[in-house]
Amino acid sequence: MPAWEAYLNAHRARFLGETEAFLRIPSVSSLPGHSTDMDRAAQWVARRLEDAGLEKVRFLPVAHGGPPVVYGEWLHAPGRPTILVYGHYDVQPPGDLAHWSHAPFEPVAVAGRLYARGASDDKGNMLLPIFAVEAWLKGDGALPLNVKFLLEGQEEIGSPGLPAFIREHRALLSCDWVVSADGGQLSEEQPAICLGARGLCGLQVDVAGPCADLHSGTFGGAVQNPIHALSTMLASLHRASGRVAVPGFYAKVRAPSHRDRALLRGVPFSEAAFMALAGVGQLAGETGYTVLERVWLRPTVEVNAIWSGSGPNGDQTVLPASAHARLTCRLVPDQIPEEASAAVEAHLRRQAPQGVTVSVHHLPGGAFPYRIPEEHPGNRAAAAVLADVYGRPPCHALMGSSVPVCALFRGILGVNTVTFAFGLDDENIHGPDEFFRLSSWTKGQRAYALLYEHSNLPRSGKGEAQSV
């Protein structure tokens, strides 16, 4: 047994206790009332990097303030590759506490699952490469390659300060490739190499009508109802076929290639299991495409929230003064977030009926679509490790969600990002009762230790930098 593996086994109980301590910090980046908790989380992460044996650990400020980036490095393997490990220490708000079986920031291990907000996204996953570094440095005395860590605290609000941060620290962050601890695997039994993620843009639409809420008996039928107007506008976004009806939305969308479709055919997938996970009895979407093509290879426009009127009970018979909606678009190569959101705004304005005023606010935190070549050296190393850990070769998959940093790293640093994380789709990330499988938590530590070893190859050339 390698020394690093013996170290992981010997310190598993301590590592679990540390994971639980980290999960107790309510590091919710989207709520100003948790700014002190964000500071506590950053300090906890910095101490943990130092305890693992990383050097030059420091807090690096980001543009416009907010939680800092926590950075650390170990660079004593001359001639060996340098990887930059990315993760985030902020989490989503817990939402309605009544929907949680356990307090969201009091981690509980039940039946092989560790329940807490952030257990899977991303605190539990983020700690795995740190534990593996410690096992190498304290078990073997040295790492077989060079490692840098960039751990941020704004991912759940779209990483608004990260583009300027990466540009400012381009030299410090120089590496051969990035490894993202934010992501997951296909299932408990089937590993996967993630070849890309969709991009993202978002809008808030505000429809204003009368100067105040009006009595629906006095004014209904004679004054335009903002809810009716907004409903008409939103209903116009899709055709009956499920295709987005926004002119120009598909102008830069590539048709799925033969290679893409061949890769998807190699992914174990059950529509019945997918429906069960979603809790629905029937699927919908753009006709002419498989389910995996819809969620991985095709762009979407989704309405995320609508609000207006006299509250959730609707107990006042009013014609409301305004109505509001938030929308997000998932984008595919070669769509540009600003162009897609502008096309959606123009379409909604054209569809607005007379009698209302429409305003649109473009939400921060957009992301470019991202793809990584199948044969990237980091993917080859990850594939060898996953085959070892899971006992079967990984398939190639894509991610329907968005990871903004991937395109940023390629555009600014000129390097690709290998996704190497162990969460699963059913672990309720962003929802109540989020959890992380302890079996995945254990596998992930060993997998990262092996990844450091398998990545110990002659230095790969960096890609050409692109502007973002």
Secondary structure, 3 states (H helix, E strand, C coil): CCHHHHHHHHCHHHHHHHHHHHHCCCCECCCHHHHHHHHHHHHHHHHHHHHHCCEEEEEECCCCCCCCEEEEEECCCCCCCEEEEEEECCECCCCCHHHCCCCCCCCEEECCEEECCCCCCCHHHHHHHHHHHHHHHHHHCCCCCEEEEEEECCHHHCCCCHHHHHHHCCCCCCCCEEEECCCECCCCCCCEEEEEECEEEEEEEEEECCCCCEEHHHHECCECCHHHHHHHHHHCCECCCCCECCCCCCCCCCCCCHHHHHHHHCCCCCHHHHHHHHCCCCCCCCCCCCHHHHHHCCCEEEEEEEEECCCCCCCCCEECCEEEEEEEEEECCCCCHHHHHHHHHHHHHHHCCCCCEEEEEEEEEEECCEECCCCCHHHHHHHHHHHHHHCCCCEEEEECCCCHHHHHHHHHHCCCEEECCCECCCCCCCCCCCEEEHHHHHHHHHHHHHHHHHCCCCCCCCCCCCCC
